[in-house]
Amino acid sequence: MTGGTSPLDRLRRRPIAVLLVVLVLIGGVAAVVIARQVTDPTPSAESPTASAAGTTVPPEATSTDIDGAVAENELAVRPMVQLPAQAAQPQAMTTATAGPAITVPGPTATSGRWIPGGFPDTPEGALSQLKVLDETAMAAADPEIYARAFLELAERGAPDPGSTGLSSLLSSLRYRAQLPTTGPVAGLGASYRVTHGQIKGATSDGRYVVVCVLGQFSAGIDGRLVSAGVGDCQAMRWTGSQWRIASGALAAPAPSAWPGSADAVKAGYRELSEG
């Protein structure tokens, strides 16, 4: 039988060492990929009304509602510390800190749930919710799986998951390694272990919080892994019963640094301690 070989056939014939080199390069560009993600202030076609600043509000909104939405978006898009791409690479740890460890609560709702929940209505609760979301969503190294997890926690009007830095990172990894854009790949493994975080700020009486996590993202073939430090910031809203990805502007890109490094301290990340 004649004919061309499929991409997966070519992948299986490729030496693992070559794929590992590609994944090392992915680690090097992780911070660059995420740093290029910027908030698009253009309102979506579904948005009923939008202010000149790109703040989406319903037609019946009061001036107080509008002021609150503007404050939320301003907090979300406020730039974070910028770091060079090499800050994401493995490097020496430092004994310096950006402050005391942040005690984060564990989930209280896990049974029958893909994404654990049940976190309290505190900034630390929002930080913990983002931590478990990202750790779960990144495990497949698949942008489609990440999008499904993101949307499971997103409220109506939240940013498109494809516009986030983590989605772009996963898409870039697969593209550069010449893997299928989505779906399982034999031998491909990944993990994202969050160890640090920060609370950027809160508004709307604490119901709207922008939080950031930092962790070690590892990916590889047949158990041979390479790693990079990857950060993620998201705006979270307390709905009265749970934290969800908030509607409105996409949070400004998170600094990516090797967890525990001097660059991570410079960016304001603090160690997370489960309470």
VMD Tcl script that draws the C-alpha trace (Angstrom):
set ca {
  {0.00 0.00 0.00}
  {1.35 3.41 -0.94}
  {0.70 6.88 0.38}
  {2.09 9.45 2.77}
  {2.64 8.89 6.44}
  {0.49 10.54 9.06}
  {1.85 13.18 11.48}
  {1.60 10.67 14.33}
  {3.58 8.08 12.36}
  {6.31 10.65 11.79}
  {6.17 11.60 15.48}
  {6.67 7.99 16.56}
  {9.72 7.67 14.29}
  {11.29 10.86 15.56}
  {14.00 10.33 18.19}
  {12.80 11.26 21.67}
  {15.88 13.44 22.08}
  {14.66 15.71 19.29}
  {11.29 16.15 20.95}
  {12.98 16.95 24.23}
  {15.01 19.68 22.54}
  {11.77 21.15 21.21}
  {10.23 21.04 24.68}
  {13.28 22.74 26.17}
  {12.76 25.53 23.66}
  {9.12 25.70 24.71}
  {10.26 26.32 28.26}
  {12.41 29.17 27.02}
  {9.54 30.89 25.26}
  {6.88 30.23 27.90}
  {7.18 33.66 29.46}
  {7.29 35.33 26.05}
  {4.16 33.56 24.86}
  {2.22 34.53 27.97}
  {3.59 38.07 28.07}
  {2.26 38.69 24.56}
  {-1.30 38.11 25.73}
  {-2.99 41.49 26.12}
  {-6.52 42.44 26.98}
  {-8.67 43.15 23.93}
  {-10.91 46.03 25.01}
  {-13.25 45.54 22.06}
  {-16.65 44.41 23.36}
  {-18.04 41.16 21.96}
  {-21.04 40.97 19.66}
  {-23.08 39.64 22.59}
  {-22.36 42.64 24.77}
  {-25.52 44.72 25.22}
  {-23.77 47.96 26.10}
  {-20.15 49.05 26.43}
  {-18.47 52.17 27.72}
  {-15.67 53.95 25.90}
  {-13.20 52.18 28.18}
  {-14.40 48.79 26.97}
  {-16.46 48.04 30.09}
  {-19.50 45.93 29.32}
  {-22.66 46.65 31.31}
  {-26.35 45.77 30.88}
  {-28.68 48.50 29.52}
  {-30.51 48.85 32.85}
  {-27.29 49.42 34.81}
  {-27.11 52.33 37.23}
  {-24.22 54.76 37.47}
  {-23.03 52.81 40.52}
  {-23.00 49.60 38.47}
  {-21.04 51.30 35.71}
  {-18.52 52.76 38.16}
  {-18.09 49.31 39.71}
  {-17.51 47.66 36.33}
  {-14.98 50.32 35.37}
  {-13.10 49.79 38.66}
  {-13.06 46.04 38.06}
  {-11.67 46.35 34.56}
  {-9.07 48.89 35.64}
  {-7.84 46.48 38.30}
  {-7.79 43.57 35.84}
  {-5.77 45.30 33.12}
  {-3.31 47.10 35.39}
  {0.12 45.85 34.23}
  {2.11 43.42 36.31}
  {5.89 43.37 36.80}
  {7.65 42.50 33.55}
  {10.40 39.88 33.59}
  {12.81 38.68 30.88}
  {12.01 35.35 29.21}
  {14.96 33.63 30.89}
  {13.35 34.24 34.29}
  {11.09 31.24 33.59}
  {14.04 28.86 33.27}
  {15.25 26.69 36.18}
  {17.60 28.72 38.35}
  {18.94 29.05 41.86}
  {16.52 29.49 44.73}
  {16.70 32.46 47.06}
  {16.09 32.81 50.77}
  {14.54 36.23 50.19}
  {10.75 36.50 50.13}
  {8.11 38.93 48.90}
  {6.32 38.54 52.23}
  {4.99 35.85 54.53}
  {3.45 32.74 53.05}
  {-0.19 32.97 52.02}
  {-2.35 30.39 53.76}
  {-4.85 29.03 51.24}
  {-7.84 26.84 52.11}
  {-8.40 23.42 50.63}
  {-11.55 22.47 48.67}
  {-14.63 21.28 50.52}
  {-16.56 20.15 47.41}
  {-14.83 17.36 45.52}
  {-17.28 14.49 45.13}
  {-18.43 14.10 41.54}
  {-16.58 17.22 40.46}
  {-13.85 17.52 37.86}
  {-12.76 20.91 39.20}
  {-12.81 20.93 43.03}
  {-14.68 23.79 44.66}
  {-16.18 24.83 47.95}
  {-13.72 27.62 48.74}
  {-14.61 30.47 51.11}
  {-15.52 33.99 50.00}
  {-12.08 35.43 50.72}
  {-9.24 36.49 48.41}
  {-7.35 33.42 49.59}
  {-10.36 31.32 48.58}
  {-10.27 32.84 45.10}
  {-6.55 32.13 44.89}
  {-7.12 28.50 45.87}
  {-9.89 28.12 43.28}
  {-7.58 29.36 40.52}
  {-4.83 27.03 41.75}
  {-6.95 23.88 41.46}
  {-8.45 25.03 38.15}
  {-5.06 25.52 36.53}
  {-3.51 22.37 37.96}
  {-6.41 20.31 36.65}
  {-6.75 22.04 33.30}
  {-3.05 21.90 32.36}
  {-2.51 18.20 33.07}
  {-3.42 17.05 29.56}
  {-1.24 19.64 27.79}
  {-4.25 20.15 25.53}
  {-5.71 23.61 24.82}
  {-9.16 22.09 24.24}
  {-9.16 20.45 27.68}
  {-7.95 23.69 29.22}
  {-10.81 25.57 27.54}
  {-13.38 23.08 28.86}
  {-12.11 23.50 32.41}
  {-11.98 27.29 32.12}
  {-15.54 27.48 30.80}
  {-16.79 25.19 33.55}
  {-15.91 27.91 36.06}
  {-16.54 30.98 33.90}
  {-19.56 33.20 34.32}
  {-21.39 34.61 31.32}
  {-19.35 37.35 29.68}
  {-15.99 36.03 30.90}
  {-13.00 36.23 28.53}
  {-12.55 33.61 25.83}
  {-10.27 30.87 27.21}
  {-8.37 30.94 23.92}
  {-7.24 34.48 24.75}
  {-5.43 33.41 27.93}
  {-1.71 32.92 28.31}
  {-1.99 29.28 29.40}
  {-4.04 28.37 26.33}
  {-1.47 30.05 24.09}
  {1.33 28.22 25.87}
  {-0.29 24.82 25.26}
  {-1.03 25.65 21.62}
  {2.55 26.83 21.11}
  {3.95 23.68 22.72}
  {2.00 21.43 20.38}
  {2.75 23.52 17.30}
  {6.48 23.72 17.93}
  {6.69 20.01 18.71}
  {4.66 19.23 15.55}
  {1.96 17.49 17.56}
  {-1.77 17.44 16.77}
  {-3.43 20.68 17.82}
  {-5.65 18.81 20.29}
  {-6.36 15.31 21.53}
  {-4.28 12.68 23.36}
  {-0.75 11.89 22.16}
  {0.90 8.60 23.13}
  {3.74 9.21 25.59}
  {3.05 12.93 26.07}
  {2.81 13.91 29.72}
  {2.45 17.21 31.54}
  {1.83 18.66 34.97}
  {1.42 22.08 36.53}
  {2.26 22.32 40.23}
  {1.37 25.68 41.76}
  {3.52 26.67 44.74}
  {3.34 30.46 44.84}
  {0.81 33.20 44.33}
  {-0.25 36.75 44.98}
  {-3.43 38.74 45.41}
  {-3.29 41.64 42.98}
  {-6.26 43.45 44.44}
  {-9.97 43.48 45.15}
  {-12.95 45.73 44.46}
  {-16.76 45.59 44.54}
  {-16.69 45.04 48.31}
  {-14.37 42.07 47.93}
  {-16.65 40.19 45.54}
  {-14.24 40.80 42.64}
  {-10.62 39.76 43.12}
  {-7.68 39.46 40.73}
  {-5.35 36.68 41.82}
  {-2.19 35.21 40.33}
  {-0.55 31.80 40.68}
  {2.96 30.65 39.85}
  {4.02 27.07 39.38}
  {6.31 24.63 37.67}
  {4.98 23.46 34.32}
  {6.60 20.25 33.15}
  {6.11 18.48 29.83}
  {7.85 15.65 28.06}
  {7.73 12.39 26.19}
  {7.71 8.95 27.85}
  {8.47 10.40 31.28}
  {11.48 12.50 30.24}
  {10.43 15.96 31.32}
  {11.61 19.53 31.01}
  {10.21 22.36 33.13}
  {9.62 26.10 33.22}
  {8.10 28.51 35.69}
  {4.71 29.71 34.48}
  {2.38 32.30 35.99}
  {-1.33 32.94 35.48}
  {-3.57 35.79 36.61}
  {-7.35 35.73 36.45}
  {-10.18 37.93 37.64}
  {-12.52 36.00 39.95}
  {-16.02 36.87 41.12}
  {-17.88 35.60 44.18}
  {-21.40 34.65 43.09}
  {-22.78 34.06 46.57}
  {-21.88 30.39 46.60}
  {-18.62 29.98 44.68}
  {-15.75 31.71 42.91}
  {-16.01 31.92 39.12}
  {-13.90 33.45 36.35}
  {-15.34 36.96 36.18}
  {-17.02 38.65 33.27}
  {-15.26 41.69 31.88}
  {-11.67 42.32 30.91}
  {-9.04 39.61 30.75}
  {-6.49 40.09 33.53}
  {-3.12 41.49 32.50}
  {-0.47 38.82 31.82}
  {1.15 37.29 34.88}
  {4.94 37.42 35.30}
  {6.49 34.01 34.67}
  {9.49 33.08 36.82}
  {11.07 29.97 38.26}
  {9.24 29.41 41.58}
  {11.34 30.44 44.57}
  {13.85 32.39 42.50}
  {14.90 36.00 42.94}
  {12.86 36.87 39.84}
  {9.76 35.34 41.44}
  {10.33 37.47 44.55}
  {10.80 40.55 42.38}
  {7.45 39.86 40.76}
  {5.75 39.72 44.16}
  {5.02 36.01 44.40}
  {4.72 34.51 47.88}
  {4.80 30.90 48.90}
  {1.44 29.19 49.33}
  {0.74 27.22 52.48}
  {-2.35 25.04 52.75}
  {-4.32 25.75 55.90}
}
mol new
graphics top color blue
foreach p $ca { graphics top sphere $p radius 0.5 }
foreach p [lrange $ca 0 end-1] q [lrange $ca 1 end] { graphics top cylinder $p $q radius 0.2 }
display resetview
